[in-house]
Amino acid sequence: MTHGHPNGQNPGRPSTEAMLEVDGFQKRYGDVLAVEGSSFSVAPGEVFGLVGPNGAGKTTTLQAVVGLIDPTAGTVTVDGRPPTDPAVRSQVGWLPENTALYEEMTATAYLRFFADLYDVPAAVAADRIAATLDRLDLSERHRRLGDCSKGMQRKVAMARALVNDPALVVFDEPASGLDPLTTREVVSVTKELADRGKAVLFSAHDLHHVETVCDRVAVMHEGRVAAQGALEEIRAAHGGPTYHVYVDVALPDATADGDRYRIDLEDVDRIAAVRRRVAEAGGTVLDVRSSEPSLEDVFVSVTG
């Protein structure tokens, strides 16, 4: 698999940068308040994760970021300008969760068509398209899109989001329909985009992917941002480490774990008391380990 830059440019060439700012964004549909006042920012060179359960307001927020809907209140800006500004639109790459392709076109023809819409010079477009499809390991680029698998179609949709060499990339479920190996490559490509100075807004239901690729995360719940920050920050705010004490005696609060027993504690100071209880029961403490809460743990804590 080729590991070149996904837009086919010289990696040493500075990229156009953009700062996304969402400030008090609110969206109302009649009497329904879909998003009640969310705020976050995505800086150049950063991958920012937006997660939440269905109906939390993620899709509405993403649509506002790419200029498909207008805020009812608050602002959404890219370098101080609204996403509906034509100059901003040309600097945004958008991969929605569900996207329809022109099935009669080949992958190459489809991407050239969109490159033309962005006024990308033909020679630049050809190099960029080839490099992106190589990076995504899409060999069937001259095959009718209607005859391609869902995974291959998803790769083409992702390539389309990058064909204009955007400064701001918005990925909604980028790994949808992809096998584990290709999903890993999608994560790698996302990191490479940030390394090149792109601002990346990344939304996915698979929290492991978000945890792997994102620098900061916002958890949305019932139309608002309920938690936000670097993973270490929101872990500390919504649950500290858990201490696992492994013993060889079945105490009342111990859980069987293979050929031994485990006691889970949230307070490190309680380990000494467990040691005394184990000794009184004629047992031995075999091991003590700690684990940090995962993004899924935080997600459950925040959303209930």
SERO-4910 file (N, C-alpha, C, O; in steps of 0.05 Angstrom, whole numbers):
BEGIN
 pado doro    nc1    nc2    nc3   cac1   cac2   cac3    cc1    cc2    cc3    oc1    oc2    oc3
  Met    A     17    -24      0      0      0      0     18     25      0     37     26     15
  Thr    A     11     44    -17     27     69    -19     21     86      6     -1     88     15
  His    A     42    100     16     38    117     39     46    146     32     60    158     48
  Gly    A     38    156      9     43    184      3     22    202     16      4    192     29
  His    A     25    228     12      6    246     24    -20    245      8    -20    243    -16
  Pro    A    -43    246     22    -68    241      9    -77    262    -12    -95    257    -27
  Asn    A    -64    285    -13    -72    304    -34    -51    306    -56    -53    322    -74
  Gly    A    -30    289    -54    -11    288    -76      8    312    -77     22    315    -97
  Gln    A     10    328    -56     27    351    -56     54    344    -42     57    324    -29
  Asn    A     73    362    -46     98    360    -33     94    363     -3     83    383      6
  Pro    A    101    343     14     96    345     42    109    368     56    101    376     77
  Gly    A    130    379     43    144    401     56    131    428     50    138    448     62
  Arg    A    112    428     31     99    454     24     79    462     46     62    445     53
  Pro    A     80    487     56     60    495     76     32    492     66     27    498     43
  Ser    A     13    484     83    -15    481     76    -30    506     84    -23    520    103
  Thr    A    -52    512     69    -70    533     78    -83    523    103    -92    500    105
  Glu    A    -84    541    123    -95    534    149   -121    548    155   -126    570    144
  Ala    A   -138    536    171   -163    548    178   -170    542    207   -163    520    217
  Met    A   -183    560    220   -192    557    248   -222    556    249   -236    575    241
  Leu    A   -233    534    258   -262    532    261   -270    540    289   -259    531    309
  Glu    A   -290    557    291   -301    566    317   -331    564    317   -345    576    301
  Val    A   -341    549    336   -370    546    340   -376    559    367   -367    550    388
  Asp    A   -392    580    367   -396    596    391   -426    599    396   -440    614    383
  Gly    A   -436    585    417   -464    587    424   -483    578    403   -505    589    401
  Phe    A   -475    559    386   -492    550    364   -518    538    374   -518    520    391
  Gln    A   -539    549    363   -566    539    369   -581    534    343   -579    551    324
  Lys    A   -596    512    342   -613    507    318   -640    497    327   -642    478    342
  Arg    A   -660    511    318   -688    505    324   -703    498    299   -701    513    279
  Tyr    A   -718    477    299   -737    470    278   -765    472    289   -775    453    301
  Gly    A   -778    495    284   -804    499    296   -802    500    326   -788    516    337
  Asp    A   -817    482    339   -816    480    368   -794    462    379   -790    460    403
  Val    A   -780    449    361   -759    430    369   -732    444    369   -723    455    349
  Leu    A   -719    442    392   -692    454    395   -673    431    392   -668    415    410
  Ala    A   -660    430    367   -642    408    361   -615    411    375   -604    392    384
  Val    A   -605    435    375   -580    442    389   -585    467    405   -595    487    394
  Glu    A   -579    467    430   -587    489    447   -566    510    454   -572    529    469
  Gly    A   -542    507    444   -522    527    450   -494    515    454   -483    517    476
  Ser    A   -483    503    433   -457    489    435   -434    507    427   -437    524    409
  Ser    A   -412    504    440   -388    519    433   -363    501    434   -360    485    452
  Phe    A   -347    503    413   -321    489    412   -305    501    389   -316    516    373
  Ser    A   -280    494    388   -263    504    366   -245    481    357   -239    463    372
  Val    A   -236    483    332   -217    464    321   -195    480    308   -199    496    289
  Ala    A   -170    476    318   -147    491    308   -133    477    285   -136    452    283
  Pro    A   -118    491    269   -102    478    249    -83    458    262    -71    463    283
  Gly    A    -81    434    249    -64    413    259    -76    397    281    -62    381    294
  Glu    A   -102    400    286   -116    386    307   -138    368    296   -152    375    277
  Val    A   -141    344    308   -164    327    303   -183    329    327   -175    321    349
  Phe    A   -207    339    322   -226    344    344   -249    324    340   -262    324    319
  Gly    A   -255    308    361   -276    289    359   -303    300    369   -303    313    390
  Leu    A   -324    294    355   -351    301    363   -367    276    366   -373    262    345
  Val    A   -375    268    390   -389    243    394   -414    248    411   -418    269    423
  Gly    A   -432    228    411   -457    230    426   -476    209    416   -473    199    393
  Pro    A   -497    203    431   -517    184    423   -534    195    400   -533    219    394
  Asn    A   -549    178    387   -567    187    366   -586    208    377   -597    205    399
  Gly    A   -590    229    361   -608    251    370   -595    271    388   -608    289    398
  Ala    A   -568    269    392   -555    288    409   -550    315    396   -545    335    410
  Gly    A   -551    317    370   -547    342    355   -521    343    339   -514    364    329
  Lys    A   -507    320    337   -482    319    323   -485    326    293   -472    343    283
  Thr    A   -504    312    280   -508    316    251   -516    345    245   -506    357    226
  Thr    A   -534    356    262   -542    384    258   -518    403    260   -515    422    245
  Thr    A   -501    397    280   -477    414    284   -458    411    260   -448    432    250
  Leu    A   -453    387    250   -436    383    227   -447    397    202   -432    409    187
  Gln    A   -473    396    198   -485    409    175   -482    439    177   -479    452    156
  Ala    A   -483    450    201   -478    479    204   -449    486    198   -444    507    186
  Val    A   -431    469    206   -402    474    201   -396    475    172   -379    491    163
  Val    A   -409    458    156   -403    458    127   -422    476    111   -421    476     86
  Gly    A   -439    491    125   -456    511    111   -481    501     99   -493    515     82
  Leu    A   -490    477    107   -515    466     96   -540    478    110   -561    479     98
  Ile    A   -536    487    135   -558    500    150   -547    524    164   -523    526    169
  Asp    A   -565    543    170   -557    567    184   -564    565    213   -584    552    220
  Pro    A   -548    577    231   -555    577    259   -581    593    265   -586    613    252
  Thr    A   -596    584    284   -618    600    294   -607    622    312   -618    644    313
  Ala    A   -587    615    327   -573    634    344   -544    625    346   -537    602    340
  Gly    A   -526    643    355   -498    637    357   -485    639    330   -497    647    310
  Thr    A   -459    632    329   -444    634    304   -427    609    299   -419    595    317
  Val    A   -423    604    273   -404    584    264   -386    598    244   -396    608    223
  Thr    A   -360    599    248   -342    613    230   -317    596    224   -308    580    241
  Val    A   -307    601    201   -281    589    192   -263    613    186   -267    627    166
  Asp    A   -243    617    203   -226    641    200   -243    666    200   -237    685    185
  Gly    A   -263    667    217   -279    691    221   -301    695    200   -316    714    202
  Arg    A   -304    677    181   -324    680    161   -344    657    162   -337    635    171
  Pro    A   -369    661    154   -389    640    156   -384    618    135   -372    624    114
  Pro    A   -392    593    141   -386    572    122   -401    575     95   -393    562     76
  Thr    A   -421    592     94   -435    597     69   -420    615     50   -426    617     26
  Asp    A   -399    628     60   -382    645     43   -369    627     22   -356    607     29
  Pro    A   -371    634     -4   -359    618    -25   -330    612    -21   -320    591    -28
  Ala    A   -315    632    -11   -286    628     -6   -282    607     15   -262    592     14
  Val    A   -300    605     35   -297    585     56   -305    558     45   -292    538     51
  Arg    A   -327    557     30   -336    531     18   -313    517      3   -311    493      4
  Ser    A   -297    533    -11   -275    521    -27   -253    510     -9   -236    495    -19
  Gln    A   -253    517     17   -232    507     35   -242    486     54   -227    478     72
  Val    A   -266    475     49   -278    455     67   -281    429     52   -290    428     29
  Gly    A   -273    407     64   -277    380     53   -297    366     71   -294    364     95
  Trp    A   -319    355     59   -341    345     74   -347    316     66   -354    310     43
  Leu    A   -346    298     86   -353    270     82   -376    264    100   -372    259    124
  Pro    A   -401    264     89   -424    258    106   -426    228    111   -413    212     98
  Glu    A   -442    220    131   -445    192    138   -457    176    114   -448    154    109
  Asn    A   -476    188    101   -488    175     77   -485    193     54   -493    217     55
  Thr    A   -474    183     32   -470    199      9   -476    183    -16   -467    160    -19
  Ala    A   -490    195    -35   -497    182    -60   -476    190    -81   -468    213    -83
  Leu    A   -467    170    -96   -447    175   -117   -461    173   -145   -482    162   -147
  Tyr    A   -448    184   -165   -458    181   -192   -450    154   -203   -427    150   -211
  Glu    A   -468    135   -202   -461    107   -206   -451    100   -234   -438     80   -238
  Glu    A   -458    117   -254   -449    111   -281   -420    120   -286   -408    112   -306
  Met    A   -409    136   -268   -382    145   -271   -362    126   -259   -369    110   -241
  Thr    A   -337    127   -268   -316    113   -255   -306    130   -232   -312    154   -230
  Ala    A   -290    119   -214   -279    134   -192   -263    158   -202   -265    180   -191
  Thr    A   -246    153   -222   -229    175   -232   -245    197   -245   -240    220   -240
  Ala    A   -265    189   -261   -281    210   -274   -298    225   -254   -301    250   -256
  Tyr    A   -307    212   -234   -323    225   -213   -307    245   -198   -316    268   -193
  Leu    A   -282    238   -191   -265    256   -176   -255    279   -193   -252    302   -184
  Arg    A   -251    274   -219   -243    296   -237   -266    316   -240   -262    340   -242
  Phe    A   -291    306   -240   -315    323   -242   -315    342   -218   -320    366   -222
  Phe    A   -311    332   -194   -312    349   -171   -287    367   -169   -289    390   -159
  Ala    A   -265    358   -179   -241    376   -181   -247    400   -199   -239    422   -193
  Asp    A   -261    395   -221   -269    417   -239   -287    437   -225   -285    461   -229
  Leu    A   -306    426   -208   -324    444   -193   -308    463   -175   -317    485   -169
  Tyr    A   -285    453   -165   -269    469   -147   -247    484   -162   -230    497   -150
  Asp    A   -248    483   -188   -229    497   -205   -200    488   -200   -181    504   -201
  Val    A   -197    463   -194   -170    452   -190   -158    447   -218   -170    433   -234
  Pro    A   -134    457   -224   -122    453   -250   -120    423   -256   -115    407   -239
  Ala    A   -124    416   -282   -126    388   -290   -102    372   -282   -105    349   -271
  Ala    A    -78    383   -286    -54    368   -279    -51    363   -249    -44    341   -240
  Val    A    -58    384   -234    -57    381   -204    -78    361   -195    -72    345   -178
  Ala    A   -102    363   -207   -123    344   -200   -116    315   -206   -121    297   -189
  Ala    A   -103    311   -229    -96    283   -236    -76    272   -216    -79    249   -208
  Asp    A    -56    287   -208    -36    278   -189    -49    273   -161    -43    253   -148
  Arg    A    -66    292   -153    -78    290   -127    -97    266   -125    -97    252   -105
  Ile    A   -113    262   -146   -132    240   -147   -117    213   -146   -124    195   -131
  Ala    A    -96    211   -162    -80    186   -163    -68    180   -136    -68    157   -126
  Ala    A    -56    201   -123    -43    197    -98    -63    189    -76    -57    173    -59
  Thr    A    -87    202    -76   -107    196    -56   -117    167    -59   -120    153    -39
  Leu    A   -123    159    -84   -133    132    -88   -111    111    -82   -118     89    -73
  Asp    A    -86    118    -87    -65    100    -80    -64     97    -49    -61     75    -39
  Arg    A    -66    120    -35    -65    120     -6    -87    103      6    -83     90     27
  Leu    A   -111    104     -6   -134     89      4   -135     61     -8   -154     46     -3
  Asp    A   -114     54    -24   -112     27    -35   -136     20    -52   -147     -2    -50
  Leu    A   -145     38    -69   -168     34    -86   -157     28   -115   -150     47   -129
  Ser    A   -156      3   -122   -145     -5   -148   -166     -4   -170   -159      0   -194
  Glu    A   -192     -7   -163   -213     -8   -183   -222     20   -191   -246     26   -190
  Arg    A   -204     38   -198   -211     66   -202   -223     71   -229   -234     92   -234
  His    A   -222     51   -248   -234     55   -274   -259     37   -277   -269     32   -299
  Arg    A   -269     29   -255   -293     12   -254   -318     30   -248   -316     49   -233
  Arg    A   -341     23   -260   -365     38   -255   -371     37   -225   -371     16   -213
  Leu    A   -378     61   -214   -382     63   -185   -406     46   -176   -406     36   -154
  Gly    A   -426     44   -194   -449     27   -187   -442     -2   -184   -458    -17   -172
  Asp    A   -419    -11   -195   -411    -38   -193   -391    -43   -170   -381    -65   -166
  Cys    A   -384    -22   -156   -365    -24   -134   -378    -32   -108   -402    -27   -104
  Ser    A   -362    -43    -90   -373    -51    -64   -377    -25    -47   -368     -4    -54
  Lys    A   -392    -28    -25   -397     -6     -7   -371      6      3   -368     30      5
  Gly    A   -352    -12     10   -327     -2     21   -312     14      0   -300     35      7
  Met    A   -311      5    -25   -298     20    -46   -311     47    -51   -298     67    -55
  Gln    A   -338     47    -50   -352     72    -54   -346     91    -32   -344    116    -36
  Arg    A   -343     81     -7   -336     98     15   -309    111     12   -305    134     18
  Lys    A   -290     96      1   -263    107     -4   -265    130    -25   -251    150    -22
  Val    A   -281    126    -45   -284    146    -66   -296    172    -54   -288    194    -60
  Ala    A   -316    168    -36   -328    191    -23   -308    206     -6   -309    230     -5
  Met    A   -290    191      7   -270    204     23   -250    219      5   -242    241     12
  Ala    A   -243    207    -17   -225    220    -36   -238    246    -47   -224    266    -51
  Arg    A   -264    245    -51   -278    269    -60   -276    292    -40   -273    315    -47
  Ala    A   -276    285    -14   -274    305      7   -247    319      8   -243    340     19
  Leu    A   -227    306     -5   -200    316     -4   -190    328    -31   -168    338    -33
  Val    A   -208    326    -51   -199    333    -78   -192    362    -81   -176    370    -99
  Asn    A   -203    380    -64   -198    408    -65   -175    417    -46   -171    441    -42
  Asp    A   -161    397    -34   -140    403    -15   -151    422      7   -140    444     11
  Pro    A   -172    414     22   -185    432     40   -168    438     65   -151    423     73
  Ala    A   -173    462     76   -159    470    101   -174    459    125   -162    453    146
  Leu    A   -201    455    122   -218    444    143   -231    419    132   -244    420    111
  Val    A   -227    396    146   -238    370    137   -258    361    158   -253    361    181
  Val    A   -282    355    148   -304    346    166   -311    317    158   -322    313    137
  Phe    A   -305    298    175   -310    270    170   -332    260    189   -330    262    213
  Asp    A   -354    251    177   -376    239    193   -377    209    187   -384    201    164
  Glu    A   -370    193    206   -368    164    203   -351    156    179   -361    142    161
  Pro    A   -326    165    178   -309    159    154   -304    130    149   -299    122    126
  Ala    A   -305    113    170   -299     85    167   -324     68    162   -322     43    163
  Ser    A   -347     80    157   -371     65    153   -369     47    129   -363     56    107
  Gly    A   -373     21    133   -372      2    111   -345     -9    104   -342    -23     85
  Leu    A   -325     -1    120   -297     -9    113   -288    -32    130   -297    -35    153
  Asp    A   -270    -49    120   -259    -71    135   -239    -60    155   -230    -37    152
  Pro    A   -231    -76    175   -212    -67    195   -186    -56    185   -176    -36    195
  Leu    A   -175    -69    164   -149    -59    154   -151    -32    141   -135    -14    146
  Thr    A   -173    -28    125   -177     -2    112   -184     19    133   -177     42    130
  Thr    A   -199     11    153   -206     29    174   -181     40    188   -179     64    194
  Arg    A   -161     23    191   -136     32    203   -122     52    185   -110     71    195
  Glu    A   -124     48    159   -112     67    140   -127     94    141   -115    115    138
  Val    A   -154     93    144   -169    118    146   -160    134    170   -158    158    169
  Val    A   -155    120    193   -145    133    217   -118    146    211   -112    168    220
  Ser    A   -101    131    197    -74    141    191    -76    165    173    -61    185    177
  Val    A    -93    164    153    -96    187    135   -106    212    150    -97    234    146
  Thr    A   -124    207    169   -135    229    185   -112    243    201   -111    267    203
  Lys    A    -95    227    213    -72    237    228    -53    253    209    -43    274    217
  Glu    A    -49    242    185    -31    256    166    -42    283    158    -27    302    155
  Leu    A    -69    285    155    -81    310    148    -75    331    170    -68    354    164
  Ala    A    -78    323    195    -72    341    217    -43    348    218    -35    371    224
  Asp    A    -25    329    212      3    334    212     10    355    191     30    369    193
  Arg    A     -6    357    170     -1    376    149    -14    403    154    -13    421    138
  Gly    A    -25    406    178    -37    432    186    -67    434    181    -78    456    186
  Lys    A    -80    413    173   -109    414    169   -123    414    196   -114    402    215
  Ala    A   -145    428    197   -163    425    220   -183    403    213   -196    405    193
  Val    A   -185    383    230   -202    360    224   -223    357    246   -217    354    270
  Leu    A   -249    357    237   -271    351    255   -281    323    249   -289    317    226
  Phe    A   -279    305    269   -282    277    265   -305    266    282   -303    269    307
  Ser    A   -325    255    270   -347    244    285   -351    214    278   -351    207    255
  Ala    A   -354    197    299   -357    169    294   -371    156    318   -368    165    340
  His    A   -386    135    313   -399    120    335   -379    101    348   -382     94    371
  Asp    A   -359     92    333   -338     75    344   -319     92    361   -302    105    350
  Leu    A   -323     91    387   -308    108    405   -278    101    405   -262    118    412
  His    A   -272     76    399   -244     69    398   -229     84    376   -207     93    381
  His    A   -242     88    353   -230    103    332   -226    132    341   -204    144    336
  Val    A   -246    144    354   -244    171    363   -221    174    383   -205    193    382
  Glu    A   -220    155    402   -199    155    422   -171    153    410   -152    164    420
  Thr    A   -169    138    388   -143    133    375   -133    157    360   -109    163    360
  Val    A   -151    172    347   -143    193    328   -145    221    339   -132    239    329
  Cys    A   -163    226    358   -170    254    365   -152    265    387   -144    251    406
  Asp    A   -146    291    384   -130    306    405   -149    315    427   -142    314    451
  Arg    A   -172    325    419   -192    333    439   -220    322    430   -223    315    407
  Val    A   -238    321    449   -264    309    444   -286    326    457   -282    337    479
  Ala    A   -309    328    444   -333    339    456   -355    318    455   -360    306    435
  Val    A   -367    313    478   -389    294    480   -415    310    481   -420    326    499
  Met    A   -432    305    461   -458    319    460   -479    301    472   -479    277    469
  His    A   -498    314    486   -521    300    498   -545    319    499   -543    340    510
  Glu    A   -567    310    487   -591    325    487   -587    354    477   -597    373    489
  Gly    A   -573    356    455   -570    382    442   -550    401    453   -549    424    445
  Arg    A   -532    391    471   -512    409    482   -486    394    485   -486    370    486
  Val    A   -464    409    487   -438    397    493   -437    393    523   -435    412    539
  Ala    A   -437    367    532   -438    360    560   -410    357    572   -407    359    596
  Ala    A   -391    351    555   -363    348    565   -344    354    542   -351    348    519
  Gln    A   -322    366    548   -304    375    526   -275    377    537   -271    386    560
  Gly    A   -256    370    521   -228    373    528   -211    351    518   -220    333    503
  Ala    A   -185    352    525   -167    330    519   -177    305    534   -190    307    555
  Leu    A   -171    281    524   -181    257    536   -174    255    565   -190    247    582
  Glu    A   -149    263    572   -140    262    599   -157    280    617   -163    273    640
  Glu    A   -165    303    606   -181    323    622   -209    312    627   -218    314    650
  Ile    A   -222    302    607   -250    293    611   -250    267    627   -270    261    641
  Arg    A   -229    251    625   -228    227    642   -226    235    671   -239    223    688
  Ala    A   -209    255    676   -206    264    704   -232    276    715   -238    273    738
  Ala    A   -246    290    697   -271    304    706   -294    285    709   -313    290    724
  His    A   -293    262    694   -316    244    694   -309    216    703   -319    196    692
  Gly    A   -290    214    722   -283    187    732   -253    183    731   -241    185    710
  Gly    A   -241    178    754   -213    174    756   -205    145    751   -222    130    741
  Pro    A   -181    137    759   -172    109    754   -187     90    772   -196     97    794
  Thr    A   -188     65    763   -199     43    779   -176     24    786   -159     18    769
  Tyr    A   -175     16    811   -153     -2    821   -164    -30    823   -184    -35    837
  His    A   -151    -49    810   -159    -77    810   -140    -93    828   -116    -96    822
  Val    A   -151   -104    850   -135   -120    869   -142   -149    864   -165   -158    867
  Tyr    A   -122   -165    856   -126   -193    850   -117   -210    874    -95   -206    884
  Val    A   -135   -228    884   -130   -244    908   -136   -273    902   -148   -280    882
  Asp    A   -127   -290    921   -132   -319    917   -152   -330    937   -153   -354    941
  Val    A   -169   -312    948   -189   -320    967   -216   -306    959   -216   -283    952
  Ala    A   -238   -321    962   -264   -310    953   -276   -293    975   -292   -303    992
  Leu    A   -270   -267    976   -282   -249    994   -310   -241    984   -316   -245    960
  Pro    A   -328   -232   1001   -356   -226    993   -358   -206    969   -376   -209    952
  Asp    A   -340   -187    968   -342   -166    947   -323   -172    924   -318   -154    907
  Ala    A   -312   -196    922   -293   -203    901   -308   -217    878   -328   -230    882
  Thr    A   -298   -212    854   -309   -224    830   -290   -245    819   -266   -240    817
  Ala    A   -301   -269    812   -284   -290    801   -272   -280    775   -286   -269    758
  Asp    A   -246   -284    771   -231   -276    747   -211   -298    741   -188   -297    749
  Gly    A   -220   -317    725   -203   -340    719   -199   -357    743   -219   -365    756
  Asp    A   -174   -363    750   -168   -379    773   -163   -362    798   -151   -372    818
  Arg    A   -170   -337    797   -166   -319    820   -191   -301    824   -211   -305    810
  Tyr    A   -189   -282    842   -212   -264    847   -202   -235    845   -179   -228    850
  Arg    A   -221   -217    838   -214   -189    834   -233   -171    850   -257   -174    850
  Ile    A   -221   -151    863   -236   -131    877   -229   -104    864   -206    -96    862
  Asp    A   -250    -89    855   -246    -64    842   -251    -41    861   -271    -40    875
  Leu    A   -232    -22    862   -233      0    880   -230     27    865   -215     28    846
  Glu    A   -243     47    874   -240     74    862   -221     92    879   -213    113    870
  Asp    A   -215     83    903   -198     98    921   -173     82    928   -175     60    939
  Val    A   -150     92    921   -125     78    925   -120     73    955   -106     53    962
  Asp    A   -131     90    972   -126     87   1001   -140     62   1012   -134     53   1034
  Arg    A   -159     51    997   -174     27   1007   -159      1   1002   -167    -20   1012
  Ile    A   -137      2    987   -121    -22    981   -110    -34   1007   -110    -59   1010
  Ala    A   -101    -17   1025    -89    -27   1050   -110    -43   1066   -104    -64   1078
  Ala    A   -135    -34   1067   -156    -48   1081   -162    -75   1068   -167    -94   1082
  Val    A   -161    -76   1042   -165   -101   1028   -143   -121   1035   -148   -144   1039
  Arg    A   -118   -111   1036    -96   -128   1044   -100   -141   1071    -95   -165   1075
  Arg    A   -110   -125   1090   -115   -136   1117   -137   -157   1117   -135   -177   1130
  Arg    A   -158   -152   1102   -180   -171   1100   -172   -197   1088   -180   -218   1097
  Val    A   -155   -195   1067   -145   -219   1053   -128   -235   1072   -131   -260   1073
  Ala    A   -110   -221   1087    -93   -235   1106   -109   -249   1128   -103   -272   1136
  Glu    A   -130   -236   1138   -147   -247   1158   -162   -272   1148   -168   -290   1164
  Ala    A   -168   -273   1122   -182   -295   1110   -162   -318   1102   -170   -338   1090
  Gly    A   -136   -314   1108   -116   -334   1102   -108   -334   1072    -97   -353   1062
  Gly    A   -112   -311   1058   -106   -309   1030    -82   -291   1025    -69   -281   1043
  Thr    A    -77   -287    999    -54   -270    991    -63   -251    969    -79   -258    951
  Val    A    -53   -227    970    -57   -208    947    -37   -215    926    -12   -214    930
  Leu    A    -47   -223    902    -30   -232    881    -19   -209    863      4   -210    854
  Asp    A    -36   -188    859    -28   -167    841    -46   -143    845    -69   -146    854
  Val    A    -36   -120    839    -52    -95    840    -47    -80    814    -24    -74    808
  Arg    A    -68    -74    800    -65    -59    775    -85    -36    774   -105    -36    789
  Ser    A    -79    -16    758    -97      7    755   -105     10    726    -89      3    708
  Ser    A   -128     21    721   -137     26    693   -151     53    692   -166     60    710
  Glu    A   -146     68    670   -159     94    666   -186     89    653   -188     70    637
  Pro    A   -206    106    658   -231    103    644   -228    108    614   -213    126    605
  Ser    A   -241     92    598   -240     95    569   -259    117    560   -275    127    577
  Leu    A   -258    125    535   -277    145    525   -305    134    527   -324    149    532
  Glu    A   -308    108    524   -335     96    527   -345     99    555   -369    104    560
  Asp    A   -327     96    575   -335    100    603   -345    129    607   -365    133    621
  Val    A   -330    148    596   -337    176    599   -364    181    585   -381    195    595
  Phe    A   -367    170    561   -391    173    545   -415    163    562   -435    178    563
  Val    A   -413    140    574   -435    129    590   -441    146    614   -464    151    622
  Ser    A   -419    156    627   -422    173    650   -436    199    643   -454    208    658
  Val    A   -429    211    621   -440    237    613   -469    234    603   -486    251    610
  Thr    A   -475    213    587   -501    211    575   -521    194    591   -544    193    585
  Gly    A   -510    182    613   -528    166    630   -536    140    618   -551    125    630
***
